[in-house]
Amino acid sequence: MMSSPFPRSSRTRRSRRRSDMAGCRSYLRGLSICVTVLLLVSGVVLIGVGFSTIDGNIPVSELFEQLSTSDGLLVLQVFGPITVVLAVLGICAAASDYKPLLLVFSALIFIEFVAVMVLASPLVQVQSQLDSAVDEVFLKATPLHAADDYIQSELKKLQASDSCCGLRSFEDWGNPLPVSCLCTPDLDWSSHPANSSLDESCVMMDADLSPPLPHTSDALWVHAKPCGAVLKSHLSFPIKLRIGIISAFATITITAIILCLSLGLENYWKKPAVEMTIDDFNRVKYQPKPSLT
């Protein structure tokens, strides 16, 4: 009886290596399915945010009609459905482990990724220029007592709900101040020294809109916080939300491309299986094992 030219320990190591490769491949395939499912979820989120009415919730929105606050909506509305379709294709490709379909999915999702990044890049510029653009709008809108009645009404509602006054300060209103600008300090002014800070949320002013004076008998208290910061927050939130969603989409997409390409090109990076044969002259011969797929 002829013994094997290789020791048993060598055969055991080769068997263990093949088992590790199979386990790694199974893990990679499962991870690809999970990531493509996440891609499907991100596509649904893109659709939901793209067609939501989040821009309609901005207070005093008529002030910002000349500003483009809907940047990025078209990207979400168009590429959301495309992402859902491609994600379903990727799930089918990863689940069936069909190499050509995995490569097609990787190519298509890469094209979509590049298109989204190019079309969404102006969002970052809009975000960086938002403060200066809004400040210019505020400057044109003052004095507020001469603004449209609807703008005055909406701004008064915002002042009452957020305890603020004016756009940059209470002086934006001119004369007279609306009742929504007035506030009542928590503590009694007469019980504190003149140089002490009574209430940071309120400032004292003369009834004729002169600058704050500490020793005035007929002084009024108004909200110290301007409403401009509140409006900027409302304006920037939709843009920041879209940037965050697109960034998350980009991360998931890159991960899906890497995983699906790894599976699709498995035959090129995986070491081919080798079978050993011994001929009649006791010579060992190695040749690639035929694939069953």
C-alpha positions in Angstrom: 0.0 0.0 0.0 1.5 3.4 -1.1 1.6 6.1 1.5 0.7 9.7 0.8 3.7 12.0 -0.1 2.4 14.6 2.3 2.1 14.2 6.1 -1.3 14.2 7.7 -0.7 17.5 9.4 -0.2 19.2 6.0 -3.5 17.8 4.7 -5.2 19.0 7.9 -3.9 22.5 7.5 -5.1 22.7 3.9 -8.5 21.4 4.9 -8.7 24.0 7.7 -7.7 26.8 5.3 -10.4 25.8 2.9 -12.9 25.8 5.7 -11.8 29.3 6.8 -12.1 30.5 3.2 -15.7 29.2 3.0 -16.6 30.8 6.3 -15.1 34.1 5.2 -17.0 34.0 1.9 -20.3 33.2 3.8 -19.7 36.1 6.1 -18.9 38.4 3.2 -22.1 37.4 1.4 -24.3 37.9 4.5 -22.7 41.3 5.1 -23.4 42.3 1.5 -27.0 41.4 1.9 -27.3 43.5 5.1 -25.6 46.5 3.5 -27.9 46.4 0.4 -30.9 46.2 2.7 -29.6 49.3 4.4 -29.2 50.9 1.0 -32.9 50.1 0.3 -33.8 51.8 3.6 -31.7 54.8 2.7 -33.6 55.0 -0.6 -36.9 55.1 1.2 -35.6 57.8 3.5 -34.4 59.8 0.5 -38.0 59.6 -1.0 -39.6 60.5 2.3 -37.4 63.6 3.0 -37.5 64.6 -0.7 -41.3 64.8 -0.8 -41.9 66.1 2.7 -43.1 69.6 3.4 -40.3 70.5 5.8 -39.6 73.8 4.0 -43.2 74.9 4.6 -42.7 74.9 8.4 -40.2 77.9 8.2 -41.7 80.9 10.1 -42.1 84.1 8.2 -41.1 82.2 5.0 -42.2 85.2 2.9 -39.1 87.0 4.0 -36.9 84.4 2.3 -38.7 84.0 -1.0 -35.6 85.1 -2.9 -33.4 82.5 -1.1 -33.2 79.0 -2.5 -34.1 76.9 0.5 -35.1 73.9 -1.6 -31.6 73.0 -2.7 -31.1 69.2 -2.7 -34.8 68.3 -3.0 -34.5 67.3 -6.6 -31.5 65.0 -5.8 -33.6 63.3 -3.1 -36.8 63.1 -5.2 -35.0 61.7 -8.3 -32.4 59.4 -6.8 -34.6 58.1 -4.0 -36.6 55.8 -6.3 -33.5 54.9 -8.3 -31.8 53.8 -5.1 -34.7 51.6 -4.1 -34.7 49.9 -7.5 -30.9 49.4 -7.5 -31.0 48.2 -3.9 -33.6 45.5 -4.8 -31.2 44.4 -7.6 -28.3 44.3 -5.2 -30.2 42.2 -2.7 -31.1 39.7 -5.4 -27.5 39.6 -6.6 -26.0 39.1 -3.2 -28.6 36.5 -2.1 -28.2 34.5 -5.3 -24.4 35.1 -5.5 -24.6 35.6 -9.2 -21.3 37.1 -10.2 -22.3 39.1 -13.4 -25.3 40.6 -11.6 -23.1 41.7 -8.7 -20.7 43.4 -11.1 -23.6 45.1 -12.9 -25.1 46.3 -9.6 -21.7 47.6 -8.5 -21.3 49.6 -11.7 -24.8 51.1 -11.6 -24.6 52.1 -8.0 -21.2 53.7 -8.6 -22.6 55.8 -11.4 -25.5 56.8 -9.1 -23.0 57.7 -6.3 -21.0 60.0 -8.6 -24.1 61.7 -9.9 -25.5 62.3 -6.4 -22.2 63.8 -5.2 -21.9 66.1 -8.2 -25.5 67.3 -8.0 -25.5 67.6 -4.2 -22.3 69.5 -3.9 -24.0 73.0 -4.1 -25.7 72.2 -0.8 -22.4 72.7 1.1 -21.9 76.1 -0.6 -25.5 77.1 0.2 -25.0 76.2 3.9 -21.8 78.2 4.1 -23.4 81.3 2.5 -26.7 81.1 4.4 -25.8 83.4 7.3 -24.6 86.3 5.0 -27.6 85.9 2.7 -30.1 85.9 5.6 -28.4 89.0 7.2 -28.9 90.8 3.9 -32.6 89.9 3.9 -32.9 91.2 7.5 -31.3 94.5 6.5 -33.7 95.0 3.6 -36.8 94.1 5.8 -36.2 96.8 8.4 -37.8 98.9 9.8 -40.3 96.2 10.5 -43.2 98.5 11.2 -43.2 99.3 7.4 -43.2 95.6 6.3 -46.2 93.8 5.0 -49.0 93.1 7.4 -48.6 89.4 6.9 -44.9 89.4 7.7 -45.6 91.5 10.8 -48.3 89.2 12.0 -46.1 86.1 11.5 -43.1 87.7 13.2 -45.3 88.7 16.2 -46.4 85.1 16.5 -42.7 84.0 16.5 -41.8 86.6 19.1 -44.6 85.4 21.4 -43.7 81.7 21.1 -39.9 82.0 21.2 -39.6 85.1 23.5 -37.6 87.1 21.0 -37.9 90.6 19.5 -36.9 91.9 16.1 -34.6 90.3 13.6 -31.2 91.6 14.8 -32.5 93.5 17.8 -35.7 95.2 19.1 -34.6 98.4 17.3 -35.6 96.7 14.0 -39.2 97.5 14.7 -38.8 101.3 14.8 -41.6 103.0 16.6 -43.8 101.7 18.2 -42.8 98.2 19.5 -45.4 95.4 19.4 -46.8 94.0 22.6 -45.1 90.6 21.8 -41.7 92.2 22.3 -42.5 93.1 25.9 -41.4 90.8 28.7 -41.6 90.7 32.5 -38.4 90.1 34.4 -38.4 87.4 37.0 -36.8 89.6 39.7 -37.6 93.1 41.1 -35.2 95.7 39.6 -35.4 97.9 42.6 -33.9 95.3 44.9 -30.6 95.0 42.8 -27.7 97.4 42.3 -27.6 99.5 39.2 -24.6 97.6 37.8 -26.0 94.1 38.4 -27.5 91.9 35.7 -31.2 91.3 36.4 -32.3 88.9 33.7 -30.4 88.1 30.6 -33.6 87.3 28.7 -34.9 90.9 29.1 -33.3 94.3 28.6 -34.6 97.7 29.8 -35.3 100.5 27.4 -37.0 103.9 27.3 -40.6 104.1 26.1 -39.4 106.1 23.1 -37.0 103.3 21.9 -33.9 104.9 23.3 -31.0 102.6 24.3 -31.3 100.7 27.6 -31.1 103.0 30.6 -30.9 101.5 34.1 -32.4 104.4 36.1 -35.6 105.4 34.2 -39.0 105.5 35.8 -41.0 104.8 32.7 -38.7 102.1 31.3 -40.0 99.1 29.4 -38.6 95.5 29.4 -38.2 93.8 26.1 -36.9 90.4 25.0 -33.1 90.6 24.6 -32.9 87.7 22.2 -33.3 88.6 18.5 -35.5 86.4 16.4 -32.9 86.3 13.6 -31.1 83.4 15.3 -34.3 81.4 15.5 -35.1 82.0 11.9 -31.6 81.0 10.8 -32.0 77.8 12.7 -35.3 77.0 11.0 -33.7 77.8 7.6 -30.5 75.8 8.1 -32.2 72.7 9.5 -33.6 71.4 6.2 -30.3 71.9 4.5 -28.3 70.2 7.3 -30.8 67.3 7.3 -30.3 66.8 3.5 -26.5 67.0 3.8 -26.6 64.4 6.6 -28.9 62.0 4.7 -26.8 62.3 1.6 -23.6 61.7 3.6 -25.1 58.6 5.2 -26.2 57.4 1.7 -22.7 57.9 0.4 -21.2 55.9 3.2 -23.6 53.0 2.7 -23.1 53.1 -1.1 -19.3 52.9 -0.9 -19.6 50.0 1.5 -22.0 48.2 -0.8 -19.8 48.7 -3.8 -16.7 47.3 -2.0 -18.6 44.2 -0.7 -20.4 43.4 -3.9 -17.2 43.9 -6.0 -15.4 41.6 -3.7 -18.0 38.9 -4.2 -18.3 39.5 -7.9 -14.6 39.3 -8.5 -14.1 36.4 -6.1 -12.8 34.1 -8.8 -9.9 36.6 -9.5 -8.7 37.1 -5.9 -9.5 33.7 -4.5 -6.7 31.1 -4.7 -8.0 28.4 -7.1 -8.6 25.0 -5.6 -6.0 22.4 -6.5 -6.3 18.7 -6.7 -3.5 16.2 -6.4 -3.2 13.1 -8.5 -0.5 10.3 -8.6 0.1 8.6 -11.9 1.2 5.0 -12.6 4.9 6.0 -12.2 4.3 7.3 -8.7 4.6 10.9 -9.8 2.6 13.6 -8.1 0.6 16.0 -10.4 -1.2 19.2 -9.4 -4.0 20.7 -11.4 -6.9 23.1 -10.8 -10.0 21.5 -9.5 -12.8 21.8 -12.0 -15.5 24.3 -10.8 -19.0 23.0 -10.2 -20.7 26.3 -11.0 
